[in-house]
Amino acid sequence: MIKVAPSNNFTETAHFTCNGINDSQVIQSAIIEAGVKNSHVQFLSGIFYITDPIVITNPWRMTLEGSGASTIFYNKSNDYCFIATGDKYPGSNVKNWFNHCFLEIRKIFFTQIAPSAPTLWLPTEDPDYSSWGTNTGKGILLSGLSNSIVEDCYFHGLAGTGIRLQDWSWNNRIVNNMFYLSSIGLPGSNPWGTGSIQFSDDMSVHDTKITGNLFSGTEPELGGNQRYVCAIWGGAAVNLEITNNKFEQFTQFDYNIPGLCRAVRWGAGNSFEFTDNTLEAVDIGVDLCGAFIDNQGVMINDNRFYDTRIGIVSGGYENVNTPIISGNIFKASHEDGVYPIYLYNPENIVKSNHLIIGNKFDCGTGKAITCKDESNVNLSTFIIANNWYKDYNGDDILIEPLLEINLL
């Protein structure tokens, strides 16, 4: 094991000690010393000043581990703290694919907020963003990497993405992390955040599991500029499983604002499972936008949507084929124009099918399920059965125009 100490460490013996100016170079030297195969690099408690990305190439059974919330990576750059790259999936040569994988990143606190800011330790207060300058600090990039895990880390106050996966990254796990005010952009910049967790748009990220994480907080009027923030920006991922996470405070707090924050935006791909998650105070819970190709194999089951403006929205530029929406709870007090489930078949789209069974709607006024077909082809099919509705004013379901529909 190679131990790396920050500049303010005076108690533990380490193999490498940083200088507090450009700690990236010292950490990079420690990784070179440890090697990327069968190695373990431990970061001791204290503040590490990251001015350039730390690069790990073709890791094999490598662990990068901090001491928990007391190991702080203060990102002063516009780049990632860690960039881990492996060989791309080479088609038929499966053996080479498995030669570069198994990276663990654990127990590190990633932030862009200056360590002197007292709110670094008080997440219930608004952070001091004045220390950001024009930087859009990011956390971890996994590119062409497989069978890796990011676990028990903190992503606190990052203008850029917390974790991004791209370029044929397969079978990775993001487990038990906390994302607080991450990927919210800079004042005066493009108001769309990039996602606390982000996937590339080229269908090259497969078999990812996101479980046990906490996604908390947006700053909707940062610098007077509205932020449209997303916890998980799905891009075009295949076999994406999102289970047992908590999403809270992804909202503009004002229903008159046109831009909406999202807990999850899934652009395209095959096999999407969103199960046993809790969402509170979220503008849009799950957005199946279908922005690239057909979305297939969609299951949204056994989730709790509390005070969400739109629980599930399905539709977009392409088809969303036969999502199964079952066993969910929608509970909120809201005004008309707010939808637990909003399904639509937009212009020029041929067909969209939905199965909505066994959900509980306890949302007051408005419509529990809204189905709209704007394509004028009337080829959408909705099967809505065995749902429970409480205290609705007016009809529970709005269908316009007339679609092929089976209300069992």
N, C-alpha and C positions, 0 to 999 in steps of 0.2 A: 504494500500500500504506500502511495506517495501522498504526503500531507502538504497542503498549501495554506499558508497563514496570511491574513490581511495585514496591512501596515500597522493597525492598532492592536495587534495581538502581542501580549507581553507575558503570557502564562504557559502556553503549550509549545513544545518543540516541533518544528516543521522542517521538511526538506527544502521548501521554497517559501520565501517571505516576500510579499508584494511591497511596492513603494508608495502606494496611495495616489499615484499620478497616472500611470498607464499599466494597470495590473493585468491587462489582457496579454501582454508580452510574457510576463512571468508565468501566468497560467498556461500559455501555449508551450513554454519551455518545460513545465511540469508534465504536460501531456506527452510531449516528445520523449521525456525521460521515462515515463511509465510505459509508453507504448500503447497501441490501440488494441492489442490482443491479450485477453486474459489479464486485464489490469483493473486497478481500483485507485481512483484519485479522490481524496477527501479534502473538502474545503472547511476550514475551521471557522468558528464564530467571528463575526465582524463584517466590515464593509469592504467589498471589492469594487474598484472603479473600472468599469468596462468602457473602453474607448474604441475598440475594434473587435470584430467578431472572433470568437475562439473556434477554430476549425478542427473537426474530427473527421478523418477520412478512412473509410472502410473499417469501422470498428468490429471487433469480434469478442463477445463476452466482456464488455467494458462497462464499468460503473463510475459515474460522476456523482458524488454524494456530498451534500452539505450537512449542517448540524441542525436543520430546521429553520424556523423563522429568524433565527439569529445569524444565519449566513445570508448576507444581502449582496446581490449583484446589482449595483447601481449603474444602469445603462445610460451613458452620456453620448451615445452615437445615434445615427439614423438606421442602424442595422440590428441584427440579431445578436444576442449574447453568445449563443452556441449555434454553429452551422455544422450539422452532421450529415455527411454524404456517403453513399455506397454505390455500388455498381447498379445500373438499371437492370430491370428484369430482362434477361437476354433471350426470351422466346423459348426455344427448345433446350437450352443449356441451363437446366434447373440447378445443377450442382453449383455453378458459379454464383447464382442468386443467393444461395444459403451460405456462401463463404463470407459474406460481409453483413453481419447483422448482430442482434442481441446487444443493444445499448440500453443501459439504465441511467436515467437522470432523476435524482431524488433529493428532496428536502432542501431546496434552494428558494430564496425569496427574490424574485425578479421585480425591479421597480425602475421607474423613470423619475420619481419624486426625490428631490434632494434629501439626503439622510438627515440634514439639519431641520427639515420641516417636521414640526411636532405631530402633524397629522399622519405621518408615516406609521405611527403606532396607534392612531385613533381612527379606525375605519368608519366610525359613525359620523365623523365630521368631514366637511369638504376639504380635499387635499389642496395644497398650495401649488398651483400649476405654473407659477411664475418661474420656477426653476427649469421648466422644460425648454425654454427658448424656442427654436424651430426644429428641435429633434423629434423624430417619431421612433422612439425606442421600441424594440421588439424582444421577444423571449427566446424561442427555440425554433429552428428550422430543421425538419427531417426530410431529406431529399434522397430518393432511391434507397431508403433504409427499411428493413423489415424485422419483424419479431422484436421490437423495441418497446420500452415502457417509459412514460413520464408519470411520476407518482409522488404524492405528498409535497408538491411545490406550491408556491404562492406567486400569483401574477397580479401585482398591485400598482395601479396607476401607470399604464403604458399607453402611449398614443397609438402605437402600432399593435400588430398581432401578437397574442401570447404564444400560440403554437401553430405552425403551418406544416402541412404534409403535402408533398408533391413528388412528381417524377418517379412513378412506379414504387411507391412505398406501400408495403403489404403487411397485414397482420400485426398492427401496432396497437398499443393500449395507452389510454390516457385516463388515469385512475386517481381518485381522492385528492384532487387539486382544488385550490381556491382561486377564482378569477374575480377580482374586485376592481371596478373602474378600469378595465383594460380594453384596448382597441377602440378608443373613443375619439381619435383624431385630435387635430390642433385647432385652436381658435382661428377662424377665417379660412380654413381649408375646406376641401370637399367634405360635406357633412356626413357622408356615408362611412361608417366604420368598417373595418375589414374583417371583423370577427375575432372574438377571444380565441377561438379555434377556427382555423381556415383550411379548406381543401382546394387544390388546384382544379381548373376547369376542364382538364383534358382526359378525364375518366381513368387516370393512372393510379389513383389511391384506392386500395381494395382492403376489405376485411378489417375495418377499424372499429374498436370498441371504446366508447366513452362512458364511463360509469362512476358513480359516487362523487361527482364534482359539485362544487357550489359556484354558480355564476351570479354575481351580485352587483347591482348598481350601474347607473348611467348618470352622466351629468348633462342633462338635455339642453342647457343653455350656456355651455362653456364659452366664455368670451362673447356672449351675445349671439352665438351662432348655433342654430339647432343641430343636434346630433341625432342621426338615425342609426342606432347601434344594434349590432347583432351578436349574440353569444356564440353561436356556431354557424359559420358561413359554409354551406355544404358544397358549393362549387359543383363538381360532377364526381361524386364518390360512389363506389360500388360496395355493396354489403356493409352498410354503415349501421351500427347498433348503438343507440343512445338510451341508456337505462339508468334508473335510480339516481337522477341528478336533481338539483334544486336550481330553479331560475327565479330571480326576484328583481324587481325594480328596473325592468327594461321598458321604460315608458317615457313619453313626452309629458305626462301628467296633465295634458290638456287635449281633450277630444276634438277641439277646433283646429289643431295643427295637422296639416295634410300628411306630413312625413311620419312614419310609424317605426318604432323599434321592434325588433324580432328576437325571440329566443332562438329559433332555429329556422334557417333558410336552406332548403335542399333543392339544388338546381336541376340535377339530373342523375340518372344512374339506375341500376337495378338493385333491389332488395334494400329497403330502408325500414328499420324497426325503431319505433319511439315508444318505450314502454316504462311504466312505473315511475314517471317523473312528476315533480311538483312545480307548478308555475304560479307565481303571485305577482300582481301588479305588472302585467306585461301587455304591451299594445297588441302584438300578434304572437301567438304561441308557436305554431308550426306553419310555415309558408311553403307549400309544395308548388313552387313557381314553374317548374318544368321549363326552364329557360333554354335548354339545349336539345335534349332528345326525350323520348318517352320515359316517363317515370313508371317503373313496374315493380311489383312486389312490395307495396307500401302497407305497413301495419302500424296503426296508432292505437295502442291498447292500454287500458288500465292506468291512465294518467289523471292528475288532478289539476284542473284549470280554475284557479281562483282569481277573480277580478281581472280577467283578460278582456281586452276590447274586442279582439277576434281570437277565438280559441284555435281554430284550424281554418286556413284558407287554402283552397285547392283550385288550380287553374293556372294559366300562363300562356307562354308562347307555343307550347307543344302539349301533347296529351298527358294526362295523369290517369293511368289505366288501373281501374279496379282497386283503389285503396280500401282497406278494411279499417273502419273506425268503430271500435267497440269497447265497452266497459269503462268509458271515461266519465269523469264527474266534471260538470261545468257549473260553478257556483259563483255568483257575483251579483252585485246590485248596480245596474247601469241604465243608461237611457236608450231610447230607440236609436237605431242606426249602428248598434253594437251587436256583433253576431258571435255566438258560441261556435257555430259551424257555418262557413260561407263557401259555397261551391259554385263555380261558374265555368261555362264553356265559352271562351272568348271568340272573337271574330276569326273566321277562316280555320277554325279547328274542327276536325271531323267528328270525334267522338270522345266522350269522357264518362266513365262508369264509377259508381261509388256504392259501397255497402256500409250502411250505418245501423248498427245493431247494439242493443243493450246498454245505451248510455243514459246518464242521469242529468237532466237539465233543471237547475234551480237558480234561475237568473233574473226573475222579475219580469220587466216589460220587454218588448221587442219580440223577435222571432228566434226560436231555438235553432232551426235549420233553415237556411236560405239557399235556394238553388236557382241559378239564373243561366239562361242560354242566350248568348248574344251572337251566335253564329248563324242563326236563321236556318239551321239544318235540322234542328230538333232530333238529334240522334243520341243525346245523352240519356243514360239510364241510372236512376237512383233507386236502390232498394233500402227502405227505411223501416225497421221493424223492432218491436219490443223495447222501445225507449220509454223513459219515465220523465214526465213533465210536471213541474210544480209552479203554481201561482203565476201563470202567464196571462197577460191581458191580450185578448184577441187570439188569433190562430197561432198554433205552435210552429207551423211550417209554411213558408212562402215559396211558391213555385211560379216563376214567370220567365218566358212564356210557357205554354203547356208543353211538358216533356213526357216522354215515355217513363212512367214512374210506377213503382209497386210499393204501396204503403201497407205492409202486413200487420 
